């Protein structure tokens, strides 16, 4: 056996052939404390053996034999957890009313930018991502290259368009009228919508089922539909109960997860009653949960895909300071003259973020199953930003911040790890293969230098990232820096 002490690294050239025969070796991790992602008691001084892509053996050191031909990692004093899973990212450049320049300049580099984004996820130990809105065609191209071993990155599941929304420069997404759009923006809307945009809202069940089936034939991994509009004020319901059921049934007929973006109480209720598997950001309602709605969501067992990275940690502390300043300023103002002014003052005081956090706490307390769903996104190209992009929505690190935030919201460290691993595998409908460290499952793992059950922020202290049984050279990622390039290099792109 060959004993290797960390850090381990494969060269970038070797990684390009990471599924090749040259890398089909056995790997043994010895001495680590294994936290398997099921929420139970950790296994100290464990031995885990990987054969190919899968875990071949796992147990106490004295109970598991290390194969003579295994490459051995001495992990004494370290902690092994499943690879993290983010259930809601946006890896492609898609644009909106505030990012017109970015999509115009960079749309032809979609696949390069997607690869950069997903490699930054893997760099931080996120071994599976679910992309719930974006440019389906380039997303599938990168997804498939990674699956074939031709590119480096996490496992990708992609939805493409949100059914019923008309693309990023549309009324349903950005409150933009078609008469305001350039020809490019109209064409881009069609490219993102892929035939399942706003026209679906007018269809009767039979025609809708045909449209959804035609879209699924293109190859997305799951369905996301707009139970309400993208914006919250006014919050508009897009599909009737009958047509929502058509969409859910179409996805389930192909054994696909069906999820919704539904941000009004009644819109959310209709989606849960239609049988969705998952609700993206269920905490982001237009108001606090009623006891009745909370009980319905909890009883249904619907996965709650939350984005605590937005309303915990430094982001929350900044919000509290801004709220205090806004409230002090508003105390000196005359009473609002209109409902619009009243809503604006509530927004300035951070009322909507407070609602999200309060709802998240209540959903957790009610025992709803939670997975992290950060909304990590590409955003504007760096040269078009007036201020730096917030770290909490950068690929990879934003996902870790979300797991940390769950503890702030009331979860134990073990529960937060389950949310960021096992429950993410449930959202992917892949729990038989990923999400926990068990014999027979794919070897997606993160080796940590410190105990995350003692301090959840220790998930940042990563000694190694292992994806599909291969040790990743995280220092080499991303292979091509575009949006993540140093500031001095931005204008060169």
N, C-alpha and C positions, 0 to 999 in steps of 0.2 A: 504494500500500500504506500501511497505518497502522502505525506502529511504536509499541509500548507497552512501557514499562519496568515491571518488577514492583515492588510487588505489583499484580496484576490482581484485580478482584472484580466479580461480578455482584450486583445487588441481590437481596434475598430475593424480591421480587415478580417479577423477571425469571426467577429460578430456578424459580419455580412453573410456568413455561411453557417449561422448558429444552429440550423437544423441538419447540417451536413454530417456525413459519416464520421468525419474527423473529430466531431464534438460529441459523438454518441458514446460517452463514457459514464461510468458510475461515479456518483458523488456521495460522500458520507460526511455528515455534520455531526460532530461528537462533542459532548460536554455542555451543550446549551440547555437552558430552561425553555421548554416548548409550551407556548400559549396557543392552543390549537384553534381558537376562534369560536368554540362552542359555548364559552362562558364558564367552564368548569375549572377545576383546580389545575394549575400548571404542573408539568412533568419536569422535575429537576434532573440534571445530569443525564440527558437523553441522547440517544443516537437515532439519527434519521438517515435513511439510505435512499438515494434517488437512482433509478435505473431508467435511462432515457429521459422522458418528460415527466414521469410519474413517481410518486412516493412508493417505494417497494417495501420498506420496513420502517417502523417507528416504535420505540419503546425505551425502557430503562437501559442504561449502558450495558449492564450485565446480561440483558435478555436479547440483544440484537447483535448478530455477528457482522463485522465489517468485511466486505469482500476484499480479497487480496488485491484485486485490480482497481480498487476504488481510489479516487482522488479525495483525500481526507482534509476537511477543514476543522482545525482545532478551535472550537467555539466556547471553551470554558469561560464562565463568567458573563456570557452573552445570552440574549433572549431571542427566540425565533417565533415569529408571528406570520400568519398568512399574508400574502400580498394584498394591498388595499384595493378597494373597488369604489369608484365614483360613479354614481348612477345618473348624473346629469351634467354633461359638459358640452361645449360648443367649440369644436376644434377647427371648423372651417371659417373663412372670411365670408360673411353673408351680408353685412351692411344693415343699416336702418336709417331713419331720418337724420341721425347724428353722425353717421359714418359713411356718408356718400363718397367722399374722396378715397377712402381706403379700398372699398370694393371696386371702384373704377380703376384704381392704379394696380391693384394686386390680384384681381380675379383670375388672371392667367397663371398665377403662381399658387393656385389653391392647394395642389397636392404637396408642394414643398412646405407650405405653411402648416398644413395638417400634420405632416411628419415631424416638423419642429415641435409643434404643440404636444403631440402624443409622446414624443421622446422626453419632453420635460416632465410629463406625468410619470413615465417609467423611472426617470432619474430620481424621483422622490418616493419610489416604492409602490406606485399605483400600477398594478399589473393588469387591471381590467378597467375599461371605461365604457360607458354607455353614452353615445352622442345623441341627444334627444331633439336636436333641431339644427339644420344646416344644409349644405350643398350635397345632396345624396350621391351624385355621380363621382366626384373626387373622393368623398368619404369612403365609398365602397372600394374604390381603386386602392387606396392606402390600406384599408382593412384587409383586403385580399392579399396584398403583397406581404403584409406582416404575417398573416396566417400561413402563407406558403414558405415563410422563412427568407424572403427576398429583401426584407427591410426590417429594421429594428423598431420595436415599439410594444406597447401593451396590447393585450387582446382588445379588439374593438367591436362593439355592437352599435349599429347606427339605425336611426329612424328616418332621417331625411326631413321632409316637410312635416309640419304640424297640420294634420288634416283639418280643412275648413278655413285655414288662414291663407292669405293670398300672396305670401312672399314678403320680404322685409320693407318694401316701399308701397305697401298696400294700406287700405283703410283698416283692415282687421288687425294688422300688426303695428302700424305706426301712425294711424289716423291721417294718411296721405291719400288725397284723391287722385284718380288716374289722370285727370286733366293737368295736374301739376308735374307729371313725370316726364323725364326725357325718354327717348326711344330705348336707350340702354337700360334704364331703370325698369321699364315695362318688360323688356326681354329678360332681365335678371329675375324679376318676379316670377315669370313663367319657368325659368330654369330651376329656381328653388322650389316652386310649388309642384312641378312634375305632374300636373294634371289633377291634383287633389287640393286645389285652393278654394277660394270663396265660392266657386260654382257648386261645391258639394252642399252648401247650406240650402240651396233651392231644390235639391233632389228628393224624390220620393224613394221609399226603401229599396225597391228592386233596382232602380238606376244607381242608387248609392252603393249597393252591394257590388255591382259590376265595376264601378269606378275604383272602389277600394281593392277589389281582387286584382284589377289591372295594375294598380300601384304595387301591390305586394309581389306581383310577378317580376318586378324590377330588382327585387332582392334586399329590401330592408330587413333588419333583424327583429324589429318590434314596431308597434304603432303608437303614436302619440296624436291625440286629437284635441282641438280647441273646444272644451266644454263651455268656456266663456271666451270673450275677446282677450287679446294680449294685455291691453291696458285695464286699469282698475276703475277709472272714473270716466264715463259711466261704465259699469260692468254689464256686458251684454251676453245673454245666453245664445249660443250658436246653433245647437242641435236640439231637437225635441227628444223626449224620452225614447220614442220609437226609433228614431234614426241613430241615437247613441247606441241602442241595443244592436242595431245592424252592424255598426263599426266593431263593437266588442265581439260579436259572434263571428265576424269575418276574420278577426285576428285569432280567436280561439280555435277556429276551424283548422288553422295551420299551426296550432300549438305555440302561438306567439304571445308575448306579454302585450297587453293593451293598457295604456296609461292616458291620463288627461291633464290638461292645464285648466283648472276650474277655480276661479278666485272669488266668486260670490257664494254666500251660504247655500242658496237654492241651486246654483249651478253645480256646486260640489255634491250636494245631495243627489241630484239627478245622475251624476256620473257614477257615484258609488252604487246607487240602485241599479244602474245599467250593468254592473258587474266588472268594473275596471279592476285590474290587478294592482295598480299603483297610482298614486296621485303625486304629481310633481309639485313641490313647495305647498303642501296643504295648509301650512301655517300662514301663507300669504293671502289671507282672506281680506275682504273689504271691512270686516268688523270682527269682534271677538266671537268665538264659538258659543252657540247656545248649548245648554246641557243635552238637549235632544240630538243635535247634530253630532256632538262629540261622542255620545253613546252609539250612534249609528256607525260612525267611522271605526270606533274601537271594536264593536261587535262584528263588523264585516271582515276584519283582519286585513284590510287593504293596506299595502305597504305605504308608508309615509316617507317620501323622499324629500328630506329637509336640507336647507342651506344655512346651518348655524355659523358658517364662516362669515356671514354678512352681519350678524347681530350678537356676536360674542367677542371676547378678547379686546384688543386695542380699538377695533371698530366700534364696539359698544361704548367704550370709555369716551371715544371721540364724540359719539352721538350724545352722550349725557352732557358733555360740555357744550355742545352746540344747542341742545335743547334748553339748557339753563340760560344761555345768552339770548336765544330767541324769545323765551318767556319773559325775560327782563325787559327786552325791547318792546314786546307787545303790551306790557303793562302800562307803557307810556302812550300807547296809541289810542285813538278813539275806537269805539265799538265798530266791528265790521258792518258795512252797509249792505252787503249782499251775501248770498250763500256761497258764491264763488270766492269772495274774500275770506269767508270763514273757513272754507276748505283749504285755501292757500296758507292761512295762518297755522292750521293744524299740521299741514305738511311741513312748514318751516320749523315747527316745534318737534318734528320727528314722530308724529302720532302713528304713522303707518308702520314704522320700524318697531315701535313699541307693541303694536298689535301682533306683528309677526313673532316677536320674542315671547309674548304672553301666550299666544296660541301654541307655540312649540313646547313650552313648559307644560301646558295642559295636555297636549297629545302624548307627551312622554309619561306624565303622571297617570294617564288613563291606560297605559300599557300598550299603546299602538306600536306595531313593529316599525322601526325606523331604519332608514339607510341614508347615507350622506349623498347629497345631490347638489353640488356646489354652484352650478351655473358658471363655472370657470369658462372664460370665453376669450377669443382673440381680441376683440375690441378694435379700436382705431390703431392704425400704424403709428409707431412711436413719433414719427416726424410730424404727425397731425395733432398730437396731444399737447394741451396747454399745461397739464399737470401729469405726473407719473401715474401709471395704472396702480390701483391698490393691490398690495401683495395678496390679500385674502381671496382674490379671484384670478390669480395667476395659476397656470397649470401646475399641478403637483403640490406645491406648497399650500395652495388654497385648499386642497383636499385634506392635508394634514391639519390645517387650522380648523376645518370643519369637525374632524374627529375630536380634537381638543375641546372645541366649543360644546360638544354634547355633554361633557363632564360639567362644564359651567352651568348648563341648563338642568342638571340634576341626575344625570346618569352616573353610575360607577365607572371606573376605568375599564373594567371587564365588559360592561354593557356597551360602552362606546366602541371598543374593539370589535365586538360582535356586529354592531351597526356598520362599521367600516369594512367588514370582511364577509362574514356569513350572510348577513341580510342583503349585501350587495350582490352576492351570488344568487340569492332568491330573486332579486329584481331582474337578474339576467336569465333566470330560469336555467341555471347551470350548477345548482348546488351539488349535484352528483359528481361534478368534476372539479369545482374550485370553491374557494371561500373558507375552507377549513384545512387544517393539516391532519390528514388521515390517509391510511394506506389505500392506494389505488387512485388517489386524486392527483391532479396535475401539481407539479412542484413549483407553485408560485409562492415565494416566501420573502420576508425581510428579516435580516439578522440585525438586532439592535445591541448597542453597547450598554444600555441601562434598562431597568425594569419599567415598562409602561404601566404596570398595575400599581406601581408606587407613585408615579408621576406621568400622566398621559403625554406630557410634552416630550418624554423620552422617545416617542415615535420619530422624532426628528434626528435622533442620534443613530444613524444607520451605518452599520459596518459593511453590509453587502445586500444587494438586491438580486434575487434569483427568480427568473421567469422561464417557465417551461423547462425547468431543470438546468438552466444555464446561468452562470454568474455573469452579471452585466457590468460592463465597464461604464459606470455612471459618469465618471469624469469626462468621458468622450461624448456625452450627450448634452445638447443636441448636436448631431453631426454637421448641420448647417444652421448657423444663427442668422435669422432674418429679423423678426420682431424682437428677439431676445439679444440682438447684437449690442455691444457697448455703444453708448450714445454718440461717440465720435465717428462711428462707422455707419450711422443710419442713412446718410445722404448718398452713400455709395451704392445703395440697393435701388 
